Amino acid sequence: MKKKIMTMFVMALMAVTANAQKFALVDMEYILKNVPAYERANEQLSQVAKKWQAEVEAINTVAQTLYKNYQNEVVFLSQEQKKQRQEAIMEKEKEASELKKKYFGPEGELFKKRTSLMTPIQKEIYNAVKDIADMRGYSLVIDRASDTGIVFGSPKIDISNEVLRKLGYSN
């Protein structure tokens, strides 16, 4: 009886081992640093963000100047003039806030620009990883750069350089 149970256990273990899944690691930070298109896209995004930030700051500066002038002249203004100046200040602040939201909000221009520049690069990398995974029979490819739960990953299963070669960037 013990022999029969032991034989079944060994056969079950062999079946599990035969169906063992293969895994691989990639380092997306490393890959992206070695893709010139990604660096160019980041530089382009940085320049656009600086330009838009300067626009927002310029309007904020106007609002601050209006407020300082108002503070200096408040004692000489009539109620109607005070009200007009306060409304002008609030309008400039609102304009700056709306512009900031338009450019930098969750669905803002910077988000749209980042999506339009990065999506093709990400798709290209994804397709390269998928092709390598299909070719080598990997069931799972894990990004070691984004998963802090990986304590150790053997360099033997890191396919980052292979992905770069597939993309046409030898490394």
C-alpha positions in Angstrom: 0.0 0.0 0.0 2.8 2.4 0.9 4.6 1.6 -2.3 1.4 2.3 -4.3 0.9 5.7 -2.5 4.6 6.6 -3.0 4.4 5.7 -6.7 1.3 7.9 -7.2 3.1 10.7 -5.4 6.1 10.4 -7.6 3.9 10.3 -10.7 2.0 13.4 -9.6 5.2 15.2 -8.9 6.5 14.3 -12.4 3.3 15.5 -14.0 3.6 18.9 -12.2 7.2 19.1 -13.1 6.5 18.3 -16.8 4.0 21.1 -16.9 6.4 23.6 -15.2 6.0 27.1 -16.4 8.9 29.1 -17.6 9.5 32.6 -16.4 11.6 35.5 -17.5 12.5 39.0 -16.2 12.9 42.3 -18.0 14.1 45.6 -16.6 11.9 48.2 -18.3 14.0 51.1 -16.9 17.1 49.6 -18.5 15.3 49.0 -21.8 13.8 52.5 -21.9 17.1 54.2 -21.1 18.5 52.4 -24.1 15.7 53.4 -26.5 16.6 56.8 -28.1 13.0 57.4 -29.1 12.0 57.3 -25.4 14.7 59.8 -24.4 13.6 62.1 -27.2 10.0 61.8 -26.2 10.9 62.6 -22.6 12.9 65.7 -23.7 10.0 66.8 -25.8 7.5 66.4 -22.9 9.9 68.3 -20.6 10.1 71.2 -23.0 6.4 71.4 -23.5 5.8 71.2 -19.8 8.2 74.0 -19.1 6.6 76.2 -21.8 3.1 75.6 -20.4 4.3 76.1 -16.8 5.8 79.5 -17.8 2.4 80.5 -19.3 0.6 79.6 -16.0 3.2 81.4 -13.9 3.0 84.5 -16.1 -0.8 84.7 -15.4 -0.2 84.1 -11.7 2.4 86.9 -11.7 -0.2 89.2 -13.2 -2.7 88.2 -10.6 -0.1 88.8 -7.8 0.8 92.2 -9.2 -2.9 93.1 -9.4 -3.3 92.0 -5.8 -0.2 94.0 -4.6 -1.4 97.1 -6.4 -4.9 96.6 -4.9 -3.3 96.3 -1.4 -1.3 99.5 -1.9 -4.3 101.5 -3.2 -7.2 100.0 -1.2 -7.6 103.0 1.1 -8.0 105.4 -1.9 -10.6 103.3 -3.7 -14.3 103.5 -3.7 -16.5 100.5 -2.9 -17.2 100.1 -6.6 -13.5 100.3 -7.5 -12.6 97.8 -4.8 -15.2 95.4 -6.1 -13.9 95.8 -9.7 -10.3 95.2 -8.7 -11.2 92.2 -6.5 -13.1 90.7 -9.5 -10.2 91.3 -11.8 -7.8 89.6 -9.4 -10.2 86.6 -9.0 -10.6 86.4 -12.8 -6.8 86.2 -13.3 -6.5 83.6 -10.6 -9.3 81.6 -12.1 -7.7 81.9 -15.6 -4.4 80.6 -14.2 -6.2 77.8 -12.5 -8.1 76.8 -15.6 -5.0 76.9 -17.7 -3.1 74.8 -15.2 -6.0 72.2 -15.3 -6.1 72.3 -19.1 -2.4 71.6 -19.4 -1.6 69.5 -16.3 -4.9 68.0 -15.2 -5.7 64.3 -15.3 -7.1 64.5 -18.8 -5.0 67.5 -19.7 -2.8 68.3 -22.7 0.4 67.0 -21.1 -1.4 63.6 -20.4 -2.6 63.5 -24.0 0.9 64.4 -25.4 2.6 61.8 -23.1 0.1 59.2 -24.3 0.6 60.0 -28.0 4.4 59.9 -27.7 4.8 57.0 -25.3 2.1 54.5 -26.5 3.9 53.6 -29.8 7.2 53.0 -27.9 5.4 50.9 -25.2 3.6 48.9 -27.9 6.8 48.2 -29.7 8.5 47.0 -26.5 5.5 44.9 -25.5 5.4 43.2 -28.9 9.2 42.5 -28.7 8.7 41.0 -25.2 5.7 39.0 -26.4 7.6 37.6 -29.5 10.5 36.5 -27.3 8.1 35.0 -24.7 6.2 33.1 -27.5 9.5 31.9 -29.1 11.0 30.7 -25.9 7.8 29.4 -24.3 7.7 31.8 -21.3 4.4 31.8 -19.5 5.2 34.9 -17.5 7.5 37.9 -18.0 8.0 40.1 -14.9 9.3 43.6 -14.9 12.0 43.6 -12.2 12.2 47.4 -12.2 8.6 47.9 -11.1 8.2 45.0 -8.8 9.9 45.6 -5.4 8.8 42.1 -4.4 11.6 40.5 -6.4 14.5 39.9 -4.1 16.7 38.0 -6.5 16.4 37.2 -10.2 19.0 35.2 -12.0 20.6 37.1 -14.9 20.1 33.9 -16.9 16.3 34.6 -17.1 16.7 38.4 -17.7 15.8 39.0 -21.4 16.3 42.8 -21.3 19.2 42.8 -23.7 17.4 40.3 -26.0 14.4 42.7 -26.1 16.8 45.6 -27.0 18.3 43.5 -29.8 14.9 42.6 -31.1 14.0 46.4 -31.2 17.2 47.0 -33.1 19.3 48.5 -30.3 22.3 46.2 -29.8 23.6 46.2 -26.2 
